């Protein structure tokens, strides 16, 4: 049984990110939200495209106004009005100014903008009552970005700000990585779908729904294969299909040591190299991780069947795998922060322990509050609305209320 950190390292080494030459799609910019950029972006445009005004006011020569004050204002003739989108026609000469608006092009000859509030106007003349700083309120061409340099790097997730940059750079389409395909199925004769009337001993298969949702939230495409009974032939057919058609395979159940736990044996029959069979954590000890070096780059995760265990192992190991495989260059790792614990936390210390709960902002400090009710791997109910998992390391048996605790973030806070 491997420690969590060792399992994390083994899995990371198995991941082969998608190929930026082969595994790409070209999508319209409005369809690119939350996609991962496959190639670096450069632009032939400078930003700003030209010198422009950052303020409504007057474009002037600094030499004409550097001594201006309320008692002796600089008095300039207004020779042009320049709204945004207008190309100036006049060169500003000594003793002249142009009325200018935010975003408008700075006219030739002017080098400074005086904000409107520091002036007064008398017909076609403006009185500058406060001396500006040199080049004040002028946004210079290329001061944000110079044409030909890298504008956006590959391997980033495209959010609103990046989409805006691409639009401004006149990139109506963009190359992104395809979404990884993740095959999902559950195993067990006792499992039924949510629309099936329950008989004694039957359990509704919630794992398919939870895992499919998590896969979508992580940016991948779920391939749903349903429930597979505890039948070696059916299981082998399903697994063979899954590894041939998906980048990652997630099964839940069938990876413990019971008489009906067939998954590991079937994987070996299909040529898998099994790297992990159990992990030193709770919940989530039964975990199979394998790949198929003679066939393709698919990674197989045999998750525990208990619903909490399945989700915890997904958050800890599968989610980072999907993000890295999808082409995300950084930030794909599991995210941990240290916060204050509102409650006393206990573990037996034998394995790394994950306790689910919620982060709340209390007096500008994040506190971890444990979920109410029983904490065991079969109790899915109190997992709802949680957004973090407190982590107690091996040998750690107690964190007192008010003490600092490390938590794994599993949702936005």
C-alpha positions, -999 to +999 in steps of 0.1 A: +000+000+000+016+033-012+015+066+006-006+094-010+024+114-021+039+084-038+006+076-056+004+112-067+039+110-082+032+077-099+001+090-116+017+122-127+045+103-144+019+083-163+001+113-178+010+122-213-005+156-222-024+160-254-003+167-285-005+204-296-001+194-332-026+165-334-051+169-305-065+203-314-098+219-325-103+253-341-133+270-324-150+303-327-140+328-300-174+328-283-172+290-280-137+291-265-147+298-229-130+274-204-110+257-233-073+253-231-052+272-256-031+249-277-007+273-293+009+306-282-007+337-296+011+367-311-004+398-326+007+422-353-010+450-335+005+473-309-016+479-277-026+507-276-027+509-313-018+546-312-011+573-286-045+581-271-061+600-242-069+584-209-091+613-199-117+638-212-098+671-214-074+690-236-044+678-256-016+703-252+021+709-255+036+705-220+060+734-227+029+757-229+014+747-196+042+737-173+039+769-153+001+772-152-017+779-120-050+793-108-036+829-105-018+828-139-035+802-161-021+792-194-045+804-221-046+783-253-066+785-285-088+755-292-082+744-328-099+710-330-123+687-313-112+650-313-138+624-302-130+587-300-127+571-334-118+604-352-084+609-369-070+643-360-065+667-389-045+695-371-010+697-357-009+714-324+013+745-325+026+766-296-003+783-278-029+758-291-049+729-277-074+704-289-106+693-271-102+656-266-122+627-252-112+594-236-097+569-261-093+595-288-060+598-308-035+623-295-029+649-323+005+655-337+024+682-317+006+674-284+023+654-257+001+659-226-035+658-217-050+681-191-081+668-175-113+688-180-117+694-143-085+715-141-096+739-168-122+765-177-134+775-211-141+809-227-156+805-261-127+791-283-101+794-256-092+771-227-077+783-194-053+757-179-055+763-142-032+735-129+001+725-143+000+688-154+028+663-152+048+657-184+029+632-207+001+630-182-030+610-192-014+599-225-015+562-232+014+556-255+014+533-285+028+498-276+030+506-239+008+476-230+021+452-257+044+454-287+035+437-319+053+404-326+058+394-289+039+366-273+005+378-263-008+347-246+011+314-238-002+279-247-016+258-219-038+284-203-075+282-197-094+308-216-116+329-193-133+362-198-101+383-197-083+361-222-113+360-245-113+398-244-076+399-253-081+376-282-110+396-295-090+429-292-062+411-311-087+403-339-085+365-334-121+354-342-111+318-341-086+300-319-068+266-316-076+248-284-070+213-272-098+188-277-116+178-246-102+145-231-126+116-232-133+099-199-152+066-199-173+060-168-190+028-156-201+013-123-198-023-113-221-044-091-252-067-092-268-046-065-268-014-086-298+001-103-306+033-121-324+062-103-357+054-122-358+018-111-381+009-081-358-004-054-359-040-043-344-053-010-306-052-012-305-029-042-286+005-043-291+034-067-259+040-087-251+076-078-214+073-088-221+075-125-239+108-120-214+123-097-184+113-117-199+124-150-206+158-134-171+161-121-156+151-154-177+179-172-167+204-145-130+195-150-133+202-188-135+167-202-161+148-221-178+119-203-184+086-221-211+069-201-211+031-201-237+026-174-238-003-149-219-035-155-229-065-135-204-087-116-198-108-147-162-113-158-171-115-195-193-084-195-166-065-175-139-075-199-159-064-229-167-030-212-131-024-201-117-033-236-142-009-252-134+019-227-096+018-231-100+018-269-122+048-269-112+070-240-081+088-227-091+080-191-113+052-178-131+055-144-148+024-130-162+024-095-164-008-074-148-042-080-113-032-069-113-045-034-104-081-023-139-097-024-148-128-045-167-106-070-139-080-074-127-089-109-113-057-122-076-062-114-075-097-130-093-085-161-069-056-165-039-080-164-056-102-190-059-071-212-022-063-210-024-036-183+005-027-161-009-021-127+010+006-108-012+010-078-036-014-059-042+005-027-034+038-012-027+048+024-057+071+028-092+071+042-117+072+027-104+057-005-080+029+003-090+005-025-076+022-057-063+006-089-043+027-113-031+011-145-020+019-181-016-001-213+019+005-226+016-020-255-017-005-267-023+032-261-019+060-236-052+054-217-050+056-179-073+034-159-086+043-125-105+017-105-122+038-079-138+024-047-175+017-049-185+036-018-198+070-030-177+092-007-146+072-014-152+075-052-155+112-050-126+118-026-103+097-048-115+116-079-108+150-063-074+139-050-060+120-080-083+120-111-091+157-113-054+167-115-048+139-141-075+153-164-063+188-161-027+179-169-037+155-197-059+183-212-029+205-218-030+228-188+006+240-184+003+249-147-022+249-119-034+214-126-022+200-093-045+195-063-049+228-045-042+229-008-044+259+016-041+263+053-070+276+073-084+277+108-105+248+119-137+257+136-142+222+149-121+196+166-109+170+140-099+135+149-084+105+130-068+072+140-035+083+125-030+050+106-037+065+071-039+100+057-075+111+065-098+133+046-127+150+064-153+168+044-168+201+052-171+237+041-149+268+042-166+299+056-152+334+057-154+345+094-140+379+103-119+380+071-104+346+079-114+313+063-126+286+087-131+250+080-165+236+093-170+199+093-202+186+076-228+175+102-238+139+106-219+106+103-186+106+085-181+073+067-175+063+031-211+052+025-228+084+038-232+105+006-259+128+021-237+151+042-212+155+013-237+179-003-227+215-003-191+208+009-163+226-008-132+214+010-116+183+026-095+187+058-064+166+056-049+148+087-016+132+078-004+098+089+003+098+126-019+129+132-048+121+154-061+154+166-065+190+154-081+212+181-107+238+174-090+270+164-058+252+152-045+255+116-054+227+092-045+220+056-075+216+033-079+204-002-101+227-022-128+208-042-150+237-052-150+275-054-151+293-021 
